[in-house]
Amino acid sequence: MFWKKKKAATSQEEKEKKTSVPHEAVTLEAFKKITAKMDDAEIVQRQTNSGIPFSLVYIQTLIDHERFNESIVNPIIHSTNKQFVQCIATCKVIKVSSMEEAKNHLLIGCVLVQDVEKNEWWAIKLENPLSRAIENSETETIVYGPKDSFTERVEHNLYMIRRRLPLTELKTEKFQVGSLTKTQVQLLYIEGIANPDIVDIARKNISEVNFDLILESSNLSAFMDDHTNSLFPQSLQTDRPDSCAYSLGLGKLVILLGNTPFALIAPITFFHLFQSPEDYVHRWVIASFLRTLRYLSFLIAILLIPLYVALATHHYQMIPLQILYVMMESRSKLPFTPFWEALIMMVIIEIIKEASLRMPTKTSQTIGIIGGIVIGQAAVEAGFASKVLIVLVGISAIASFLVPNYLVTKATTVIQFLFLILSSFIGILGIALGLILLLAHLNGLSSLKQPFFAPVAPLHWKDWNDLFVRIPLPWIKQRPQYLQPLQKWRVKRRRGSNEQ
Amino acid sequence: MRYIKRVILPLLCCVLVLSGCSSPFVEDNTVEEVAPVTFWSLNKGENGKLEITTLVPPIMNEKKRLFTLDVDLLKQGKKEFNLKFYRELKLGQLRMLLINENLAKKEVISLINTILSDPDVSPRLYLVLVKGNFEEYLEKEKNEKKNLDYFLYRMFRHYERRNQGEMTIVNIHEFMEKVYSPYSDPVLPIFKVNEKKFTYEGTAFFKKNDYVGSVKDMEDQMFQLLANDHYLKNLPLSPLKVSLGQVRSRVHMKVDRNYKTLSIKVHVKGRIDEYRGHRNILSSSEMRKLNKDIESYLQGQSMDLVKKTQKLKAEPLEVGAHTLSPLLQPMSRKEWLNYYENMKVKVDYIVKIEPLSL
């Protein structure tokens, strides 16, 4: 079997060798050919004041015009030197030897300059730094703490992280993914803290991405995730540089992508999805309370309505008598069974949620009012849903938003539907079965081959101090054990600092 | 495996959803389709039969009806009730079992055993002994009080949770635990009922399967202090014209080696809530005299209670448990009761009145 694979791999290499063409010479004609029907491509032929001819090839929409004139055109024209390219001091100048190389440079915003006499081509990077200003994070808002968030430019994003971690140990590795998008990817880690094995896994995962369009960080995470079919994200998407810096300091890796303000943090655990940057801003008791509330909300979001259906369909004896009276009265004239009633209301809530998200802000407010008051109240008055269920659906919908990660919020909806089916089918037993399956699934997941359900399984007691509760920051003296960091201690110790 | 993934699983999901996820394996108890029974009143019927009564339906807005059946078996009653009502009557919310005194004299344990072995019935089922015609009371009150059964349940629940010593509240598990313990006999609250009133009367004593007697008023209070909650929110001693509040007792029982004497030493703490007697209780010597009076009064009442249990050969105070020792073989219940019947009783009260309450 292995032999067969090896043979197949060898034949593939041979095939590639046979099909590869020798490097095409860089010529103006070749440029004219490749820029045909590209209105924004420019090929200009000029002379310096001393009469040396030169050519410029660029795509005008990609370059910075002011700098183009100031840094390239003017210096070259006024140059008296025969080696006129040397007069360009403000930009990085790269010699181009093949047409493939020239094409790549051209498409990332370089200006190609030809010394016609010597027939030499040079690429000068002059990308238009068109970018929005640094704004507040909209996805992870906090009251106190840093307000800046990433933009679409990798360089900006890297600068924001470097400003927080002024270390030479903060290493960056460049990759390019997406055969069409040529997306720039940077893998960040702190050498000497991050485990090299994990860095290797990430490096391998990124370099093995084989797809045409990688437009967004979640596209990349889809290729990097160990378990593609899971509902839970296995890397954390964030647009906060402070979160990235904190994660890097713990020994995690950060992956920055071009053209997206969202960076990926990996490896993560299930419990990271419930942590907010504000957890480290609040006093520890309040932070712990809020974190516990988030776990509780997650459980409420996935279990409340299925529990209602299970009790109303199978286990009336478990309902306290006073609540049973209310439920029976509320449900006495409904045409639907609890399952259909809950399913219809949940679908309506999802429609309202999606509609209010996609619409402009003013319209979404109207949708909220229509959805909340008109549909809710009218459904009860028309006799399509019971008052009890409307209350539970409301609580459950709000509880689902307490989880800070938007992807988990959406996952809870799907889990809720699955639990609903199970609970309606076999009642509480179904819910118990669902919980077992969910825990088994979470336990089976991994993020960059590291256990996703750590530090609960495998058990790392020491990591529990920042798990369900967040103990005072000075007491969290060690980095998470599941990351196997090279430096275990976060504090300098008396006998030889940073002991392993 | 591929076939299962591609065809069977989606098909199963579709079938599940289209069938409304109703399971063929689990009993369907959709709340609006069933009528949960909250109580059963058991009476002695004609020709040795059982008379079962209940009130349906439990929903607030519907008119209540009293259903009565003469049956041989409890389960037969459960089935026949369903034939009389448009919804299925379910026992899952059965919270009270009211047994008539006349029936209790004949049998109790077999009835309770049947209920206890029913997996549907919850452990929070209050057992009550009723003196009088409960059905007549229900018939009259059902139109005036919409949720009479529910309010009765709330009353039992309140007194059980608060443990104030006002009344004895017993659930089915406590009762059966005592039935099957060799040195204890179960007790039940006894309520007197007529057309207008449903009143707590005292505590009924059982001797295994038989209802043998009851205590009421002061003796019942003594029972609460000695054996039940060891706490009384209020203990009025009318002959002494004094009322004690927040009374707590610590009871030490000792049986001598020859099983001839039972010594009970009771430490009581409380405060004077009300005093209408002739003593000046602000004077310490007078207060001491009042204290002595209270001690001797309580002593006398407790002696009466213990003697009553001796006479009935019943063990609600669980005195026999004090004969157990790791080095001695426990005697049989019969043997112990013979000793207990002829035992000399010595009760000693130490009452401590909280000074700050004055």
Boltz contact constraints between the chains, C-beta under 6 A:
constraints:
  - contact:
      token1: [A, 312]
      token2: [B, 31]
      max_distance: 6.0
  - contact:
      token1: [A, 313]
      token2: [B, 30]
      max_distance: 6.0
  - contact:
      token1: [A, 314]
      token2: [B, 26]
      max_distance: 6.0
  - contact:
      token1: [A, 314]
      token2: [B, 29]
      max_distance: 6.0
  - contact:
      token1: [A, 316]
      token2: [B, 29]
      max_distance: 6.0
  - contact:
      token1: [A, 316]
      token2: [B, 31]
      max_distance: 6.0
  - contact:
      token1: [A, 316]
      token2: [B, 92]
      max_distance: 6.0
  - contact:
      token1: [A, 317]
      token2: [B, 92]
      max_distance: 6.0
  - contact:
      token1: [A, 317]
      token2: [B, 93]
      max_distance: 6.0
  - contact:
      token1: [A, 325]
      token2: [B, 60]
      max_distance: 6.0
  - contact:
      token1: [A, 327]
      token2: [B, 31]
      max_distance: 6.0
  - contact:
      token1: [A, 328]
      token2: [B, 31]
      max_distance: 6.0
  - contact:
      token1: [A, 328]
      token2: [B, 59]
      max_distance: 6.0
  - contact:
      token1: [A, 329]
      token2: [B, 59]
      max_distance: 6.0
  - contact:
      token1: [A, 329]
      token2: [B, 60]
      max_distance: 6.0
  - contact:
      token1: [A, 331]
      token2: [B, 31]
      max_distance: 6.0
  - contact:
      token1: [A, 331]
      token2: [B, 32]
      max_distance: 6.0
  - contact:
      token1: [A, 332]
      token2: [B, 32]
      max_distance: 6.0
  - contact:
      token1: [A, 337]
      token2: [B, 20]
      max_distance: 6.0
  - contact:
      token1: [A, 339]
      token2: [B, 20]
      max_distance: 6.0
  - contact:
      token1: [A, 339]
      token2: [B, 21]
      max_distance: 6.0
  - contact:
      token1: [A, 340]
      token2: [B, 20]
      max_distance: 6.0
  - contact:
      token1: [A, 421]
      token2: [B, 16]
      max_distance: 6.0
  - contact:
      token1: [A, 421]
      token2: [B, 21]
      max_distance: 6.0
  - contact:
      token1: [A, 424]
      token2: [B, 21]
      max_distance: 6.0
  - contact:
      token1: [A, 425]
      token2: [B, 21]
      max_distance: 6.0
  - contact:
      token1: [A, 425]
      token2: [B, 23]
      max_distance: 6.0
  - contact:
      token1: [A, 426]
      token2: [B, 23]
      max_distance: 6.0
  - contact:
      token1: [A, 426]
      token2: [B, 26]
      max_distance: 6.0
  - contact:
      token1: [A, 427]
      token2: [B, 26]
      max_distance: 6.0
